[in-house]
């Protein structure tokens, strides 16, 4: 059964409500997978929304208010769904700032996501996201590079910056494994919620982690890699560009197990 629920500010949204928002580009969001009515890393999702709202709008909504909106939308859905929570402002896109703004919360609930099985092959393209630390809307480049990668025989695309550092993929974070440590790329990127969950749970497990610059020229078949997002904590990568990577099933299992350690909470 296909689930499609849209709420605006805690109530079912109508076409009249949504028309002014069609194709609007000044907004940010977080995406989560809800299982048995609960979410892993709920505190991290709320913190992401607070920080982005403060930067884009100069203010944020209380966690309690957002939690109420999330519960209202989820009460209308099943136990296992995908949810996106968007925040935008009035006045919105192309309007001058300088005064107080009203914030709107749009929540979309849909069927739960099923990630690809992998291993995946990612094309490597030169791209730097605007405001990379914010999960914002209107990123045409992501779809463009995904589709271009498909035509070149890849599954998706990863980004490298002007200095050649790998940062992230279209809708994924990257993580590497050298046999001893989990390695996170050092570059301007979005620190995903799943990435943050894994960072703290790996720390609890005592697994070494480090952050360093990674360039495609430094990739070897002794290094394993995965991608992650709200769909999954780890899908193995077979190659990045022309560089084949090590296949270490234990690395993906470690990340899945660490993710499972995170307590899921009902909004």
C-alpha positions in Angstrom: 0.0 0.0 0.0 1.3 3.4 -0.9 1.4 6.0 1.9 1.2 9.7 1.0 0.5 12.1 3.9 1.3 15.8 3.9 0.8 18.1 6.9 1.4 21.8 7.2 1.9 23.2 10.7 0.3 20.2 12.3 -2.8 19.8 10.1 -3.5 18.0 6.8 -2.3 20.2 3.9 -4.6 21.2 1.1 -3.7 22.2 -2.5 -4.4 25.8 -1.6 -1.9 25.6 1.3 0.8 24.0 -0.9 0.4 26.0 -4.1 2.6 29.0 -2.8 5.3 26.5 -1.8 5.5 24.8 -5.2 9.1 24.8 -6.4 10.1 27.1 -3.6 13.8 26.9 -2.9 14.5 28.7 0.5 14.0 25.8 2.9 15.8 23.2 4.8 14.8 19.7 6.0 15.7 16.5 7.7 14.8 13.0 6.5 14.3 10.0 8.7 13.2 6.4 8.6 10.5 5.5 11.2 10.3 1.9 12.4 7.7 0.7 14.9 6.7 4.4 15.3 10.2 5.3 16.5 13.3 7.1 15.2 17.0 6.6 15.8 18.9 9.9 16.4 15.8 12.0 17.0 17.9 14.4 19.1 20.3 14.8 16.2 17.4 15.5 13.7 16.0 18.2 16.0 19.4 19.8 16.5 19.9 19.9 12.7 16.6 21.7 12.3 17.5 24.2 15.0 20.9 25.1 13.7 19.7 25.4 10.1 16.7 27.6 11.0 18.9 29.9 13.1 21.2 30.3 10.1 18.6 30.7 7.4 15.8 32.4 9.3 17.4 34.0 12.4 15.2 31.9 14.7 14.0 28.4 15.3 10.9 26.6 16.6 10.9 24.8 20.0 11.6 21.1 19.9 8.3 20.5 21.7 6.4 22.1 18.8 8.2 20.1 16.2 7.7 17.0 18.2 4.0 17.6 18.3 3.9 18.1 14.5 5.9 14.9 14.0 3.5 12.9 16.2 0.4 14.2 14.5 1.7 13.2 11.1 2.9 9.8 12.3 -0.4 9.1 14.0 -2.0 9.2 10.6 0.4 6.7 9.2 1.6 3.2 9.8 4.4 2.1 12.1 7.1 1.9 9.3 7.4 4.9 7.1 9.8 7.5 5.6 9.4 11.0 6.9 10.7 14.4 5.7 10.3 17.5 7.8 10.8 20.8 6.0 11.1 24.3 7.4 10.5 27.4 5.4 9.6 31.0 6.1 7.2 33.8 5.3 8.4 35.9 3.6 10.2 33.3 1.6 12.2 33.0 -1.5 13.4 36.2 -3.3 12.0 38.3 -0.5 14.3 40.8 1.4 14.9 40.0 5.0 15.6 42.2 7.9 12.4 41.8 9.9 10.6 39.1 11.8 9.7 35.9 9.9 7.0 33.3 10.4 8.1 29.7 10.1 6.1 27.0 8.4 6.6 23.2 9.0 5.8 20.9 6.1 5.9 17.1 6.9 5.6 14.5 4.3 5.1 10.8 5.2 5.6 8.1 2.6 6.4 4.4 2.3 9.6 3.2 4.0 12.7 3.3 1.9 14.5 0.2 0.6 18.2 0.8 0.0 20.1 -0.8 -2.9 21.9 -3.9 -2.1 25.3 -3.0 -3.4 28.2 -3.1 -3.8 27.9 0.2 -5.7 30.2 1.9 -8.2 30.3 5.7 -7.9 31.5 8.2 -10.5 33.7 10.9 -9.1 32.8 14.5 -10.2 34.1 17.9 -9.3 31.4 19.6 -7.3 31.1 21.7 -4.1 27.6 22.2 -2.6 26.5 25.7 -1.5 26.1 25.8 2.3 27.3 22.2 2.5 26.6 21.9 6.3 22.9 22.5 5.7 20.5 20.0 4.3 18.6 22.4 2.0 16.3 22.0 -1.0 16.7 22.9 -4.6 20.0 21.1 -5.3 19.6 20.5 -9.0 23.2 19.3 -9.3 22.6 16.1 -7.2 20.0 14.8 -9.7 22.0 15.9 -12.7 25.2 14.1 -11.5 23.2 11.0 -10.5 21.7 10.8 -14.0 25.0 11.5 -15.7 26.7 8.8 -13.6 24.0 6.3 -14.7 24.7 7.0 -18.4 28.4 6.4 -17.7 27.7 3.0 -16.2 27.9 3.9 -12.5 25.2 3.6 -9.8 25.6 7.1 -8.5 28.1 10.0 -8.1 30.6 11.1 -5.4 32.0 14.6 -5.1 35.5 15.9 -4.9 36.3 19.6 -4.2 38.6 21.9 -6.1 41.6 20.6 -4.2 40.7 17.0 -5.0 39.4 16.0 -1.6 36.5 13.5 -1.6 33.6 14.9 0.5 30.3 13.1 0.1 28.0 11.6 -2.5 24.7 12.9 -4.0 22.5 11.8 -1.1 25.1 9.9 0.9 28.0 10.3 3.4 31.2 8.3 2.7 33.2 6.3 5.2 36.4 4.3 4.7 38.1 1.4 6.5 41.8 0.7 6.5 41.6 -2.5 8.6 42.0 -0.7 11.9 40.1 2.6 11.9 36.9 4.1 10.4 38.0 7.1 8.4 35.7 10.1 7.7 36.6 12.5 4.9 37.9 15.9 5.9 36.2 18.4 3.5 33.2 20.7 3.5 30.2 18.4 3.7 26.9 17.7 5.4 27.4 15.7 8.6 24.5 13.3 8.2 22.4 12.1 11.1 23.4 8.4 10.4 27.0 9.5 10.3 26.6 11.2 13.7 24.8 8.1 15.2 27.7 5.9 14.0 30.3 8.3 15.3 29.0 8.2 18.8 28.2 4.5 18.9 31.6 3.5 17.5 33.1 5.7 20.2 31.1 3.7 22.8 32.4 0.4 21.3 36.0 1.7 21.4 36.4 1.5 17.6 39.2 3.9 16.4 38.0 6.7 14.2 39.9 9.5 12.5 39.1 12.3 10.0 41.6 13.0 7.2 41.7 14.3 3.7 41.1 11.5 1.1 41.9 12.0 -2.6 41.1 9.6 -5.4 44.8 9.3 -6.2 45.3 7.9 -2.7 42.7 5.1 -3.1 44.0 1.6 -3.1 42.5 -1.9 -3.1 43.6 -2.1 0.5 40.9 0.5 1.5 37.3 -0.4 1.9 34.4 2.1 1.7 30.7 2.4 2.2 27.9 5.0 1.7 25.2 5.8 4.3 22.1 7.9 4.7 18.8 7.6 6.5 18.0 4.5 4.5 21.0 2.5 5.8 24.2 2.7 7.9 26.3 1.0 5.2 26.2 -0.1 1.6 29.6 -1.3 0.4 31.4 0.4 -2.5 33.1 -1.6 -5.3 34.8 1.4 -6.8 35.1 5.1 -6.8 35.7 6.3 -10.3 38.4 4.1 -11.8 39.7 2.9 -8.4 38.7 -0.5 -7.1 38.2 -0.8 -3.4 38.7 -3.6 -0.9 35.6 -5.8 -0.2 35.4 -6.1 3.6 32.0 -7.4 4.6 33.0 -7.1 8.3 33.2 -3.3 7.9 29.6 -3.0 6.8 28.5 -5.4 9.5 30.3 -3.3 12.1 28.4 -0.2 11.0 25.1 -2.0 11.0 25.7 -3.4 14.4 26.8 0.0 15.8 23.7 1.7 14.3 21.5 -1.0 15.9 23.0 0.0 19.3 21.3 3.4 19.0 18.0 3.5 20.9 15.0 4.4 18.8 12.7 7.0 20.4 9.1 7.9 19.6 8.7 11.6 18.7 
